[in-house]
Amino acid sequence: MKAMGPIPPEFVVPGHERLQLGGTDFAEVVGDEPTPVFAYDRSVIRRRVEQFRAAMPREVALHYAVKANPYGPLLAELSGLVDGFDLASLGELRQVQAALATGAAPEGSHLPLSFAGPGKLDEELAAGLESRITFQVESEGEFERVVRLAAGREQGRGGRPRLAVRVNPPFGLKGSGMKMGGLASQFGVDHEAVPGLVRRIVEAGAEWRGLHVYAGSQSLSAEAVSEMQRATVALAGEIAAEVGLSPPEVNLGGGFGIPYFPGDKPLDIEAVGAALKETLAARPAILRDTKFVIELGRWLVGEGGVYLTRVIDRKVSRGKTFLVVDGGLHHMLAASGNFGQLLRRNYPVAVAHRRGAEAEEEVTVVGCLCTPLDLLGDEVMLPRAEVGDFIAIFCAGAYGRTASPEAFLSQGAAREVLV
Ligand SMILES: *Cc1c(COP(=O)(O)O)cnc(C)c1O
């Protein structure tokens, strides 16, 4: 038997043995439509936003990193809850624009947009200039390209380019799943070169929007996140002092993790908020009027998503029971352990109609792809499931469908619903 990660608390509803999504029985959510399906529970996402607002200093803005999940109805929902969207491609810009145009997002149409990413195409820069979004400039070369493109546009169209500098900091987020910073990096401009680039931005007549530091992701340590935020504020103060200008905005990055695996404990967001209050109260005078932003992906939407896949076969091989499901790593790569994990561990998994029942047998849940990599639950203890029953894989709201090789084995896409 191997352990699995914790089921997010919102789905462990006392008195309900069957899995509920947004107060509705999962079977109603699935309906008669094809499976598998990603179901995103808006009440969980709303709850995370409320938790963030309650814990963080009031002046800190919350942005959503669209990369985590660009599903249109989810973006429309979030547009009424967050203070901005962070984009990483023209495709994401189009998704956000489409979501805001549906009318489901009346308050969202004025949200600030920013665009980070090391390989922005000319086409992306041009579209971003047109939409007046802020670019997180990642290199000198990119700065030169965006200024050239802006100069080549029709006179008077769109105004000055809005440029922030993404900084490659001399530190990383300790213990984060994916360490960035403190090293050579394709992301951002080495911190010692940032003051020079800011001067060039100002001299070129562009609007300097500030600084962006993204030092890591998936941290469950309040101490590590707080230390990164302190270091970021200090670094921003030093850069500002060297340039002699106050940055209008400093994006502190994110890095807030969620529990996926056995033994993982939720990030103590109150502790992060309390430490950030102190950090901001003690900030250098040159940052007095600076607006601070935190950008989050998985922490906002990861735990609200459940991947529901139907059992299509039960088989025993040499004493081991396998549940074969109609989904797999082509939809939910991360649950198979192949999304950058060093070690394969089990995501939280349940039998949907018996979520609250006693576990009674050890099973290995495998996807339908013809590869041994397609393993969704390895030797987990579950209540008995028969052919036709649904397996729920939790923590599927971020880096699920769009972070998986959907075309692999030509099995087709999963459905998505917001409930
Ligand atoms: C991926 C990314 C995020 C979101 O990361 P999460 O771990 O999902 O919160 C935020 N900012 C930048 C710059 C990113 O590249």
The ligand as a MOL file (V3000), in Angstrom:
LIG
                    3D

  0  0  0     0  0            999 V3000
M  V30 BEGIN CTAB
M  V30 COUNTS 15 15 0 0 0
M  V30 BEGIN ATOM
M  V30 1 C 3.9300 29.9160 -13.7590 0
M  V30 2 C 4.0110 31.2750 -13.2440 0
M  V30 3 C 3.1420 31.6920 -12.2260 0
M  V30 4 C 2.1370 30.7890 -11.5700 0
M  V30 5 O 2.7460 29.7990 -10.7960 0
M  V30 6 P 1.8660 28.9620 -9.7510 0
M  V30 7 O 2.8580 28.0130 -9.1690 0
M  V30 8 O 0.8000 28.2920 -10.5250 0
M  V30 9 O 1.3160 29.9200 -8.7630 0
M  V30 10 C 3.2140 32.9880 -11.8230 0
M  V30 11 N 4.1060 33.8470 -12.3740 0
M  V30 12 C 4.9630 33.4880 -13.3560 0
M  V30 13 C 5.9030 34.4660 -13.9140 0
M  V30 14 C 4.9540 32.1910 -13.8180 0
M  V30 15 O 5.8100 31.8290 -14.7760 0
M  V30 END ATOM
M  V30 BEGIN BOND
M  V30 1 1 1 2
M  V30 2 1 2 3
M  V30 3 2 2 14
M  V30 4 1 3 4
M  V30 5 2 3 10
M  V30 6 1 4 5
M  V30 7 1 5 6
M  V30 8 2 6 7
M  V30 9 1 6 8
M  V30 10 1 6 9
M  V30 11 1 10 11
M  V30 12 2 11 12
M  V30 13 1 12 13
M  V30 14 1 12 14
M  V30 15 1 14 15
M  V30 END BOND
M  V30 END CTAB
M  END
